[in-house]
């Protein structure tokens, strides 16, 4: 078979993790909560203060709205806005109305945190789906807070920008979501590659890298781990619950924060518990979005994490963007309010089933044409399939020949932490018809045979 079989947890892993001793300020008890996140902030983040206008925002929120006269903010008069109302038709045939009052709200400046109504809806969804242990409203630095951002990518980039010094480093798999690289490379921030197997990041190697870290020659030991744990972009892998627990235990030992970038979570056929759901310490920053569930064009991301981190991110977001798109928030809020949490989750079951079928179809063509030419582990769902090309050292010549024939795939090097060439490609099958899938895979087979001189 051309598939790579899924392996079990690395032998001896539980024994290796059981022998760990907690370092830094975090103990391995289940009730240890992080008390001060400034230890993780870089110097620029520590020096960042709220914009002077922030005091007006705070005062206004604590003053009764009755009788207020607003001559402070630079808000345009909504009388001059050309859009008055709208009717939206959903895919299930239902129609929702955006009233004139809602339209004015969506066309105006709004809170940097995001509108309270949609934040409450997401908050309740997270309580229901993830049941985070630190979601206790206790006011502790590790208690959870929620921020809406201009797309999920913004939250990822901001977290790395806040928590890693210029010239510093963070932990990640050898191949990662490629769009974030241009944001940290100019700051000479580097990713420290952690090996992965068919189940994703290897906790034994993670522990080894951290145990052997020499701050004298390598600089400060990394204290942030980045991961796309569900149906990863680019590899399509999903971390099992046990693998997440093992990685979390290593993170506890070495006092590491986990940046859980999880926009594909609801595309799983079975919802594996998230890092957030097992986070007893308050060391997980979860980044999510509506991009894969409702619409990427709306550009609404979600950051759910320790209060002290999210509040600092809000202070940074305020002068940078003013917050996420208000009209998009109104539209999404109307849709999810109309559905409720039950119908939203039913919708996601339907979406997950669709992508599973697409992956099944892709794999059937790969087995037909690529056996002996490639290796792969079926993603089983999601949008991406990672493929190892056999008999070639790098994917670029293969991708170039495919493009000449009208077939476009992604080079593996684009996703490499070090941007080095590798014999891998990423296939995104979400929008491709069965006929197009067969054409692409058969063309890939032809190209590989030509390069390997196989008749």
C-alpha positions as CSV (number, residue, x, y, z in Angstrom):
1,X,0.0,0.0,0.0
2,X,1.1,3.6,-0.6
3,X,-0.3,4.8,2.6
4,X,1.7,5.4,5.7
5,X,0.1,3.6,8.6
6,X,-0.8,5.5,11.7
7,X,1.6,4.6,14.5
8,X,0.8,4.2,18.2
9,X,2.2,6.7,20.8
10,X,6.0,6.4,20.8
11,X,7.0,3.5,23.0
12,X,8.1,4.6,26.5
13,X,6.4,8.0,26.1
14,X,4.2,7.7,29.2
15,X,7.2,6.5,31.2
16,X,9.3,9.4,29.9
17,X,6.7,12.0,30.7
18,X,6.0,10.6,34.1
19,X,9.6,11.1,35.1
20,X,9.5,14.9,34.5
21,X,10.0,17.5,37.2
22,X,8.5,20.9,37.0
23,X,10.8,23.8,36.3
24,X,10.4,27.6,36.4
25,X,7.3,28.8,38.3
26,X,4.8,26.1,37.4
27,X,4.2,23.0,39.4
28,X,2.7,19.8,38.0
29,X,-0.4,19.8,40.3
30,X,-3.8,20.0,38.6
31,X,-4.7,23.2,40.4
32,X,-1.7,25.4,39.6
33,X,-2.8,28.6,37.9
34,X,-0.4,31.0,36.3
35,X,-0.5,34.3,38.3
36,X,1.6,36.7,36.1
37,X,1.9,36.6,32.3
38,X,4.3,39.5,32.2
39,X,7.0,36.8,32.5
40,X,6.1,35.8,29.0
41,X,5.7,39.2,27.5
42,X,8.6,40.7,25.4
43,X,9.9,44.1,26.2
44,X,7.8,45.9,23.6
45,X,4.6,44.3,25.0
46,X,5.6,45.3,28.5
47,X,6.0,48.9,27.5
48,X,2.7,49.1,25.5
49,X,0.2,51.2,27.3
50,X,-3.5,51.9,26.4
51,X,-3.9,54.9,24.0
52,X,-4.8,58.1,25.8
53,X,-8.4,57.9,24.5
54,X,-8.8,54.7,26.4
55,X,-9.8,56.5,29.6
56,X,-12.8,58.0,27.8
57,X,-13.9,54.5,26.7
58,X,-13.6,53.2,30.2
59,X,-15.5,56.2,31.7
60,X,-18.3,56.0,29.2
61,X,-18.8,52.3,29.9
62,X,-19.4,53.0,33.6
63,X,-21.7,56.1,33.1
64,X,-25.5,55.7,32.7
65,X,-26.4,56.1,29.0
66,X,-29.4,58.2,29.8
67,X,-28.7,61.9,29.1
68,X,-25.2,61.3,27.7
69,X,-23.9,63.9,25.2
70,X,-21.2,62.4,22.9
71,X,-18.8,65.1,21.7
72,X,-15.6,63.0,22.3
73,X,-15.2,60.4,19.6
74,X,-14.8,61.1,15.9
75,X,-18.0,59.3,14.8
76,X,-19.5,60.3,11.5
77,X,-23.3,61.0,11.5
78,X,-25.1,57.9,10.5
79,X,-27.8,59.9,8.8
80,X,-25.3,60.2,5.9
81,X,-24.8,56.4,5.6
82,X,-26.3,55.2,2.2
83,X,-27.2,51.7,3.4
84,X,-30.5,51.5,5.4
85,X,-31.4,47.9,5.8
86,X,-31.0,44.5,4.2
87,X,-32.5,41.0,3.8
88,X,-30.2,38.0,3.8
89,X,-31.3,34.6,2.4
90,X,-29.7,31.6,4.0
91,X,-28.8,28.4,2.3
92,X,-31.7,26.7,4.2
93,X,-34.2,29.1,2.7
94,X,-34.7,31.2,5.8
95,X,-34.5,35.0,5.5
96,X,-33.1,37.3,8.1
97,X,-33.6,41.0,8.3
98,X,-31.0,43.6,9.2
99,X,-33.0,46.4,10.6
100,X,-32.2,50.1,10.2
101,X,-31.0,50.2,13.8
102,X,-28.7,47.2,13.3
103,X,-27.5,48.5,10.0
104,X,-26.4,51.8,11.6
105,X,-24.6,49.8,14.3
106,X,-22.8,47.8,11.6
107,X,-21.7,50.8,9.6
108,X,-20.3,52.7,12.6
109,X,-17.2,52.4,14.7
110,X,-17.5,49.8,17.4
111,X,-15.7,48.3,20.4
112,X,-12.1,47.2,19.9
113,X,-13.1,43.9,21.6
114,X,-15.9,43.2,19.2
115,X,-19.6,43.6,19.7
116,X,-20.8,42.3,23.0
117,X,-23.7,40.3,21.5
118,X,-21.6,38.1,19.3
119,X,-18.9,37.7,22.0
120,X,-21.6,36.4,24.4
121,X,-22.7,33.9,21.8
122,X,-19.2,32.6,21.2
123,X,-18.5,32.6,24.9
124,X,-21.5,30.3,25.4
125,X,-20.4,28.1,22.5
126,X,-17.0,27.6,24.0
127,X,-18.5,26.8,27.4
128,X,-20.6,24.2,25.7
129,X,-18.0,22.6,23.4
130,X,-14.7,23.0,25.2
131,X,-15.7,23.4,28.9
132,X,-12.4,25.2,29.7
133,X,-11.3,24.6,33.3
134,X,-10.3,28.2,33.8
135,X,-13.6,29.7,32.6
136,X,-14.6,30.7,36.0
137,X,-15.1,34.5,36.0
138,X,-12.9,34.6,39.0
139,X,-10.9,37.7,37.8
140,X,-7.6,35.8,38.0
141,X,-5.0,36.6,35.3
142,X,-5.5,33.0,34.1
143,X,-9.3,33.4,33.9
144,X,-10.5,33.4,30.3
145,X,-11.3,36.5,28.2
146,X,-12.5,36.7,24.6
147,X,-11.5,39.1,21.8
148,X,-12.7,39.3,18.3
149,X,-10.1,40.2,15.7
150,X,-9.9,41.0,11.9
151,X,-9.5,37.3,11.0
152,X,-7.9,34.5,12.9
153,X,-4.5,35.1,11.4
154,X,-4.3,38.5,13.2
155,X,-4.6,36.7,16.6
156,X,-1.8,34.3,15.7
157,X,0.5,37.0,14.5
158,X,-0.2,39.3,17.5
159,X,0.4,36.5,19.9
160,X,3.8,35.8,18.4
161,X,4.6,39.5,18.2
162,X,3.7,39.9,21.9
163,X,5.4,36.9,23.4
164,X,8.6,36.5,21.4
165,X,11.5,39.0,21.4
166,X,13.2,40.2,18.3
167,X,15.8,37.5,17.5
168,X,14.0,35.1,19.8
169,X,12.3,31.8,18.9
170,X,9.2,29.7,19.3
171,X,8.5,26.0,19.0
172,X,6.6,24.5,16.1
173,X,6.5,21.5,13.8
174,X,8.9,21.3,10.9
175,X,6.1,22.5,8.5
176,X,3.7,25.2,9.6
177,X,0.9,27.5,8.2
178,X,3.0,29.5,5.7
179,X,1.3,32.9,5.9
180,X,2.6,33.7,9.3
181,X,6.3,33.4,8.3
182,X,6.7,36.9,6.6
183,X,5.5,38.5,9.8
184,X,8.3,37.1,12.1
185,X,11.2,36.7,9.7
186,X,12.0,40.5,9.5
187,X,12.3,40.5,13.3
188,X,14.8,37.7,13.0
189,X,12.4,35.5,15.0
190,X,12.9,31.8,14.2
191,X,10.9,28.7,14.6
192,X,12.6,25.8,16.4
193,X,11.5,22.7,14.5
194,X,10.0,19.8,16.5
195,X,9.8,16.4,14.7
196,X,6.4,15.0,14.0
197,X,5.1,11.6,13.1
198,X,1.8,10.4,11.7
199,X,0.1,11.8,14.8
200,X,1.7,15.2,14.7
201,X,4.2,16.9,17.0
202,X,6.3,14.4,18.9
203,X,6.3,15.2,22.7
204,X,9.5,13.1,23.3
205,X,11.4,15.3,20.8
206,X,9.8,18.4,22.3
207,X,11.0,17.4,25.8
208,X,14.5,16.6,24.4
209,X,14.9,19.9,22.7
210,X,13.9,21.8,25.8
211,X,15.9,19.6,28.2
212,X,19.1,20.1,26.1
213,X,18.6,23.9,25.5
214,X,21.7,25.9,26.3
215,X,20.8,29.5,27.0
216,X,24.4,30.5,27.0
217,X,24.8,29.6,23.3
218,X,21.2,29.5,22.1
219,X,19.6,32.4,23.9
220,X,16.5,32.3,26.0
221,X,14.7,29.0,26.0
222,X,11.5,29.3,24.0
223,X,8.3,29.7,26.1
224,X,5.7,29.6,23.3
225,X,4.6,26.5,21.2
226,X,2.6,27.1,18.1
227,X,0.4,24.3,16.7
228,X,-2.5,23.8,14.3
229,X,-3.9,20.7,16.1
230,X,-7.0,19.8,14.0
231,X,-6.7,18.9,10.3
232,X,-3.6,20.9,10.2
233,X,-2.7,23.3,7.4
234,X,-0.6,22.0,5.6
235,X,-0.4,18.3,6.7
236,X,-4.0,17.5,7.4
237,X,-3.0,15.7,10.6
238,X,-5.1,15.8,13.8
239,X,-3.5,15.5,17.2
240,X,-5.2,12.8,19.3
241,X,-6.5,13.5,22.8
242,X,-3.6,11.5,24.3
243,X,-1.0,13.3,22.1
244,X,-2.4,16.6,23.3
245,X,-2.2,15.5,26.9
246,X,1.4,14.4,26.5
247,X,2.4,17.7,24.8
248,X,0.5,19.7,27.5
249,X,2.5,17.8,30.2
250,X,5.8,18.9,28.6
251,X,4.5,22.4,28.4
252,X,3.7,22.4,32.1
253,X,7.1,21.1,33.0
254,X,9.0,23.8,31.1
255,X,6.4,26.6,31.7
256,X,5.5,27.0,28.0
257,X,2.4,28.7,26.6
258,X,0.5,26.9,23.8
259,X,-0.8,28.9,20.9
260,X,-3.6,26.7,19.6
261,X,-4.5,27.9,16.1
262,X,-7.6,25.8,15.4
263,X,-9.8,27.2,12.6
264,X,-10.5,23.7,11.3
265,X,-11.8,22.3,14.6
266,X,-15.4,21.9,13.5
267,X,-14.4,20.2,10.2
268,X,-13.4,17.0,12.1
269,X,-15.7,14.0,11.8
270,X,-15.2,13.5,15.5
271,X,-14.4,16.5,17.7
272,X,-11.2,15.7,19.6
273,X,-11.0,17.6,22.9
274,X,-9.0,20.8,22.4
275,X,-5.9,21.9,24.3
276,X,-8.2,24.6,25.9
277,X,-10.5,21.9,27.3
278,X,-7.6,20.4,29.3
279,X,-5.9,23.7,30.3
280,X,-6.0,23.7,34.1
281,X,-3.1,26.2,34.4
282,X,-4.2,28.9,32.0
283,X,-1.4,28.4,29.4
284,X,-3.4,28.0,26.3
285,X,-4.2,30.9,23.9
286,X,-6.8,29.6,21.5
287,X,-7.2,31.3,18.1
288,X,-10.3,30.4,16.1
289,X,-12.4,32.1,13.4
290,X,-15.6,32.0,11.4
291,X,-13.6,31.6,8.2
292,X,-14.1,27.8,7.8
293,X,-17.5,27.7,9.4
294,X,-19.4,30.6,7.9
295,X,-17.3,32.8,5.6
296,X,-13.6,33.8,5.3
297,X,-14.7,37.1,3.6
298,X,-16.2,38.3,6.9
299,X,-12.7,38.4,8.4
300,X,-13.8,37.7,12.0
301,X,-11.4,35.9,14.2
302,X,-11.6,34.8,17.8
303,X,-8.9,34.9,20.5
304,X,-9.8,33.0,23.7
305,X,-7.2,33.0,26.4
306,X,-5.9,34.2,29.7
307,X,-7.4,37.5,30.7
308,X,-4.0,39.3,31.1
309,X,-2.9,38.3,27.6
310,X,-6.2,39.1,25.9
311,X,-6.5,42.5,27.6
312,X,-3.0,43.4,26.5
313,X,-3.8,42.2,22.9
314,X,-7.0,44.4,23.0
315,X,-4.8,47.4,24.0
316,X,-2.6,46.7,21.0
317,X,-5.4,46.1,18.6
318,X,-7.2,49.3,19.4
319,X,-4.8,51.8,17.7
320,X,-3.9,49.2,14.9
321,X,-7.3,48.3,13.6
322,X,-10.0,49.7,15.8
323,X,-11.4,46.2,16.0
324,X,-12.9,43.8,13.5
325,X,-15.4,44.7,10.7
326,X,-18.6,45.8,12.4
327,X,-21.0,45.0,9.5
328,X,-19.5,41.5,9.3
329,X,-20.2,41.1,13.0
330,X,-23.8,42.2,12.6
331,X,-24.3,39.7,9.7
332,X,-22.7,36.8,11.6
333,X,-24.6,37.7,14.8
334,X,-27.9,37.6,12.9
335,X,-27.1,34.2,11.4
336,X,-26.0,32.5,14.6
337,X,-28.8,34.1,16.6
338,X,-31.3,32.8,14.1
339,X,-29.8,29.3,14.3
340,X,-28.9,29.1,17.9
341,X,-26.0,26.8,19.1
342,X,-27.8,23.6,18.2
343,X,-28.4,24.5,14.6
344,X,-24.9,25.9,14.3
345,X,-23.4,22.6,15.4
346,X,-25.8,20.7,13.1
347,X,-24.6,22.9,10.2
348,X,-21.0,22.1,11.1
349,X,-21.7,18.3,11.1
350,X,-23.0,18.8,7.5
351,X,-19.9,20.8,6.6
352,X,-17.6,18.1,8.1
353,X,-19.4,15.4,6.2
354,X,-18.9,17.2,3.0
355,X,-15.2,17.5,3.4
356,X,-14.8,13.9,4.5
357,X,-16.5,12.9,1.3
358,X,-14.2,15.1,-0.7
359,X,-11.1,13.5,1.0
360,X,-12.5,10.0,0.4
361,X,-12.8,10.8,-3.3
362,X,-9.3,12.3,-3.5
363,X,-7.8,9.2,-1.8
364,X,-9.6,6.9,-4.2
365,X,-7.9,8.6,-7.1
366,X,-4.5,8.7,-5.3
367,X,-4.7,5.0,-4.8
368,X,-5.6,4.5,-8.4
369,X,-2.8,6.6,-9.9
370,X,-0.1,7.3,-7.3
371,X,0.5,3.9,-5.6
372,X,4.3,3.4,-5.8
373,X,4.9,7.0,-6.7
374,X,3.9,8.8,-3.5
375,X,3.2,8.1,0.2
376,X,0.4,9.7,2.3
377,X,-1.6,9.4,5.4
378,X,-5.3,10.1,4.5
379,X,-6.4,13.3,6.3
380,X,-9.9,11.8,6.5
381,X,-11.6,15.2,6.6
382,X,-10.7,18.9,6.4
383,X,-9.4,20.6,3.3
384,X,-5.8,19.5,2.9
385,X,-3.8,16.4,2.0
386,X,-0.1,16.2,2.5
387,X,1.8,14.0,0.0
388,X,5.4,12.7,0.0
389,X,6.8,12.4,-3.5
390,X,9.0,9.3,-4.0
391,X,12.1,9.3,-6.1
392,X,12.6,13.1,-6.0
393,X,14.6,15.3,-3.6
394,X,12.4,18.3,-3.9
395,X,9.0,19.2,-5.1
396,X,9.7,22.4,-7.1
397,X,10.4,20.7,-10.5
398,X,7.2,18.6,-10.1
399,X,5.1,21.7,-9.2
400,X,6.6,23.6,-12.1
401,X,5.6,20.9,-14.6
402,X,2.2,20.6,-13.1
403,X,1.6,24.4,-13.5
404,X,2.7,24.1,-17.2
405,X,-0.2,21.7,-17.6
406,X,-2.7,23.8,-15.7
407,X,-2.6,21.9,-12.4
408,X,-1.7,24.0,-9.3
409,X,-0.6,22.6,-6.0
410,X,1.6,24.0,-3.2
411,X,5.3,23.3,-2.8
412,X,6.3,21.8,0.5
413,X,9.1,24.3,0.9
414,X,6.6,27.1,1.3
415,X,5.6,25.5,4.7
416,X,9.1,24.6,5.9
417,X,10.2,26.5,9.0
418,X,13.6,27.0,7.2
419,X,12.0,27.4,3.8
420,X,14.2,24.5,2.6
421,X,13.2,22.3,-0.3
422,X,11.4,19.1,0.5
423,X,9.8,16.2,-1.4
424,X,6.3,17.2,-0.3
425,X,3.3,18.9,-1.8
426,X,0.0,20.1,-0.3
427,X,-3.3,19.4,-2.1
428,X,-6.3,21.5,-1.3
429,X,-9.4,19.6,-2.5
430,X,-12.2,21.7,-1.1
431,X,-13.4,23.4,-4.3
432,X,-12.4,20.8,-6.9
433,X,-14.9,18.6,-8.7
434,X,-14.5,14.8,-9.1
435,X,-13.5,15.2,-12.7
436,X,-10.9,17.9,-11.8
437,X,-9.6,15.7,-9.0
438,X,-9.0,12.8,-11.4
439,X,-7.3,15.1,-13.9
440,X,-5.0,16.6,-11.3
441,X,-3.9,13.3,-9.7
442,X,-3.4,11.5,-13.1
443,X,-1.4,14.5,-14.3
444,X,0.8,14.3,-11.1
445,X,1.4,10.6,-11.8
446,X,2.4,11.4,-15.4
447,X,4.9,14.1,-14.2
448,X,6.5,11.8,-11.6
449,X,6.9,9.0,-14.1
450,X,8.5,11.4,-16.6
451,X,11.0,12.7,-13.9
452,X,11.8,9.2,-12.8
453,X,11.9,7.9,-16.3
454,X,9.2,5.3,-15.6
455,X,7.5,3.9,-18.8
